[in-house]
Amino acid sequence: MPQTSGETVPQDETQVIAPDRLGRFAQLIFQKLGMNDDAARLLAEHLIWADLRGISWLGVKKIPQYVARLRAGSTSALAEPVITSGSEVLVAFDGRDSFGQVVGVHAMRAAIQRACSAGIGAAVVRDTTSAGALGYFAMLAAQERMIGLAINNAPPLMPAPGGTEKILGNQAFAIAAPAARHDPLLLDMATSAITLARIHEYEHRGEPLPEGVALDARGEPTTDPAAALAGILLPTGGHRGFGLALMWEVLTGVLAGGARFSRDVTMPDRHDRPQAVSMFLLAIDPESVMPYADFVARVDEMIDRIHATRPAAGLDRVTVPGERGHRVAADRRRAGIPVPGDLAEKLSELGRELGVPWV
């Protein structure tokens, strides 16, 4: 059963906590630090969405880091995103150093609103902090019967082909498409061969990295997680991954018009300055070209065809992007979200400091 109360948290025991209670705790923490009710709720909902899908690196584990940013003033608790320019189809937001999880919702809603009238709508965002799980924004469009795309840029982590210097972020992106009988398709990935979160997992397990995913600080290939964290990530698919990341930078940092982009974006754990992340959000209304029922039926048919292909040895069946995440989320909504004991202790201590009872 999900845990619902208690202040003493054994550091070696995982707690399983009801999503609504964990989300309420997160929301109250952010409100205590000056965020208004709506912004705090959106940020908390985003973290819970990530944890529900097993993306723990972008879930409530981020709360201490976000608290540190709010306290340092490098992320604004009070700033409201503003529209700086736009048209019937494309709109630009200044995030004013607020959280990407919050301004991204406003931007995707604006894109969806434009798609309702024009068939397609887009938004760009400059000067925001992080953005979290990009699938969250893509799914906002899918829930409104639209195809959704979300992209953010990132601090420099990857080299150009043939280079040994970090010059470009491993831009994350997500695409979602609604279906009828099936859950929505959801592709959510980065453009590097491995993510920082995955490297941390290898480091925690004491295992070497796969070959060909990272360089050390000298630009030499490495399978040592610590050396990779201090070094350089390689693009997925070599020059193809770099090219995709470069064009995603055009749609985010370049198009958003901020003073800082590309190699000027900073890491979220650097609290002495705003992070300057940019985003691109797109919504497409399939009903502009065919009846919605026909579109989702065609998506279902495509999924059925993939499910019907012969699986490799040891697998029950072939799956499609997003399928595992939907299944994990359904299980965790019923059973609760597992929170490792050390993280639970850190969060409960933070709650005591701010006057917010642990769940």
N, C-alpha and C positions, 0 to 999 in steps of 0.2 A: 504493500500500500504506500502511496506517496506520503512523505513526512509533511506534517502541517504545523508543527510548533517545536520550540526548544531552542535554547541558547547555547548549550554546551555541544561542541562539535568535535568528535574524535577525528584527528587528522588522518588516520589510516583507514577510515571507513567512508565509503561512498554513500551519500544521501540521495534518495529518490524523491523529488519534490514536484508537487502539482504545478503545471505550467502557469496557471493564473496566479498562484501565490508567489512564485518566483518572479513573475512579471510585475506584480504589485510591489514587491520589495525593490526591484530595480527602478521602477517609476518614482517611488518615494525618495530613493537616494538622489536621483537627478533633480527632483523638486527641491530637496534640501539645499542643493547647490545653486539654486536660482533659476532653473529652467521652468517655464510655464507648464501648466498641466498637460496641454496638448502635445507640446514638444517632448516632454518627459515620457508621455505615454507612447508616442511614436517610436522613440529610441528604445524603450523597454520592449515593445512589441517586436521590433526588429531583432533584438538579441534573443528573445525567446523563439522566434521563427528559426533562427540559425541553430539553436540548441535542439529544437524539435527534430531537425533534419540531420543531427549528428555532426554539424559544422561547429564543433565546440570552440575552435580557435576564434570564431567571430561571435560567440554567444556571451553569456554572463561573465565569462573569463575576462572580457574586455572592461568590465566595470571599473576595476582599480586604475587602469590606464586612462579611462575617460574622466574619472574623478581627478586624477593628477592634472590632466589638461585643463579642466574647468578651473581648478584651483590656481594654476599658473597663469590663466588668462589667455593661453594660446588657442583655446577653443572658447567661443563666446556662449554663455548661458542665456543671454538676453536678446541677442541679435535675431531679427526676423529677415528671412530671405526676401529680396526685392527683385521685381522684373525690371531689367534695364533696357530691353528693346525686344522687338518681335514682329511677327506678322500673323496671318490667319493660320499658318502651318507651323512656324518655328518661333520659339520664344527663348530668351536668354535670362538667366537668373544670376544675381550676385548672392552667393551663400553667406557672405559677410562673416566668414570664419565660424559658422555654426556647423553642427554635425551633418554629414552627408546623409545619414539615415533619416534625418528629418527633412532637409531641403529636397532630397531625392524624391520623397513622397509628393511634395508640392509640385515638383517638376514633372513627374510622371502623370499626375492628375491633370496638369495643364496639357500635356501631350495627348492624353486620352480625350479631353474635352475638345481639342482641335480635330482629332481623328473622327469624332462623332459627326462633325459638320463637313470636314474636308476629305475624310477617308484615310488620312494619314496626319500624324502630328508628331512634333519633336520638340525637345527642350535641351538646352545646354546649361551647365552650372559651372561657375568658377568660384574659387576661394571657399572651399569647404574642408571639413576634416573627415578623413576615412570615407567609407561608404558601406562597409560591412559586406553582407552577402548580397551580391548583385541579383541573384535569383528572386529575392524578395520583390524588387521593383518590376522585373519582368512578369512575375505572377500577378501583380496588381493589374496589369493590362489583360492577362489571360482571364482573370476573374470578371472583367468587363467585356468578355467575348471578343477580345482583340489579341493580335500577335504583339508581344512586347520584346523590346531589346533594351538592355542597360549596359553601359560601359563606364568604367572609371580609369583614370590614369593613376600612376603610382610612383613612388620614389625610384630613382635609377637603381636597377638591380641586374640588368642584362647588358652584354656588349653587342656592338654591331658585328655582323659576320666578319671574321678575321681579326677582330679587336680583342683586347684584354682589359678594357676599361669599362666600368659601368656607365652607361650613357642613357638608358631608357628603362622605364618601368615594365614590369610583367603584367601589363594591363589586364584586368579581369573583365569578363563580359558574360552576359546571360541572355538567352533567348527562350521565350516561352510561347507555346501555342495551345489554345484550348482544344479539347476533344469532347466527345459525347459520352460514349460508354467507358472510356478510359480516363485516367487522370491526365492533366495537361502534360505535354512534353516540356521538359525544362533542361536545357544545356547550360551549365554554369561552370566556367573554367577560367584559368589564367593562361597567359601566353608563354609562360616558362615551362621547361620540362619537369620541374618540381617546384612546389611552393615553399615559402618559409615555414608555414605551419607543418607541412609534411616533413621537412628537415628536422624540426624540433621533435617530431614523433620518433624519427629514427634515433636522434640523440638520446631521447628519454629511454628508449629500449636498448641503447648501447649497440646498435647495429650500423654497419657501413651503408652508405648510400649506393644506389645503382650506379653503374658506370655511365659517364656521358651526360650528367645532369648539372654539374657545377664545376667551377674553377676556384682555386684558393686565391688569396689576395695578390699573389705574384702572377696570376693568370695561368697557373698550371692545373691540369685536371686533378680532381680530388674525389675521394669517396668518404672523407672524414666530415661528419656533420658540422663539427665546430669550425673547421677550416672553411666549409661552404658558407656558413652563417657570416663569417668574417670576409668572405670572398664574393664570388660572382655567380649568378644563376644563368644557365644556358637556355636559349629559347627552345620551345617545343618545335620539332621539325626543322631545326637549324634556321636557315635564312627565311623560310616560310613563316615561322613563328615570329621572327624579328620584324619581317615586313608587315605582318598583321598588327603587331604591337605599335609599329610606327604609324600606320594609318589610323589606328584607334587613338593615338596621340593627336592626330589632326582633328578628329571628331570631338575630342575632349579638350585638352589643354590649349591647342591652337585656336579652335573655333570659339571656345568660351571667352577668350579675350583677356584673361587675367595677366597680370604682370609677370607671374611665375608659372612656368610649365616645364615639361620634360625633365631635365636634370636638376631643376630648381625645386621640385617637390621634395618635402622632407618626410622622414619616418614618423609614425604616430607616437613613438616613445620618446621623441625629442620634444620637450615641453617648453623650450625657450622661444619658439616662434610658431606662427600659424603653419599648417601643413600645406595649404594651397592645392588641394586635390580638385580636379575637374571631372565632370560627368557628362554623359550624353544619354538621353532617354528617347525612345521611339515607340509609338503605338500605331498599329495598322488595323483598320477595320475591314475584315474580309468581306463584310456584307456590301462593300462598295463594288465588288466584282462578281459576287455570287450569293445566293441565299445562305444565311449562316448555317442552317441545318445541313446544306450540301457540303459546306466547308468542313464542319466537324465530322461528318460522315466519312469524308475523304481522309482526314487525319486518322480516324479510327481504323479505316481500311489499311492504311500504311503501317500502323502499329500492329495490326493483326498479321500482316504479311511478315513483319520482322519476328514476331513471336513464333510464327510457324516454321522458321528456319531451323535446321538441325543444330542443336547445341554441341559445343565441344565436350570431350570426355570429362566427366565429373561435374557438369553443370546440368541443372534441371531444365532450364530454358534460356533463350536469349532475351535480354531486356533492352529497354530503350532509355534514353537520357531522362533523368528525373524519377524513374520508377522506384529505385531504392530509397531515395529521399522521401517520397510520398509514403512509402510503407513504414519507414522508421518514424515519421511524424505521426502517423495514425497510431502506432504502438505507444509512442511517448505521450500522446494526448490522453490515452487511457491509463497508462501505468505511471507516468511521471517522467521527469527529466533527471538523469543521473548527474550529480555534482560531486566530484572527488572531494574527499575529506579536507585536503589542504586548501582547496579553493573555497569550500564552504566555511572553513575557519577564517580565511582572509576576508570573505564577504561579511560574515557575522561580526567580525571585529570592526570593519568599516561601518557597519550598521550601528553598533554600539557607540562609536565615535560621533555619528551624525544623529543619533536618537531615533534610528529606524530599527524596530525589532526584526530579528532574523525570522525566517518563514516558519 
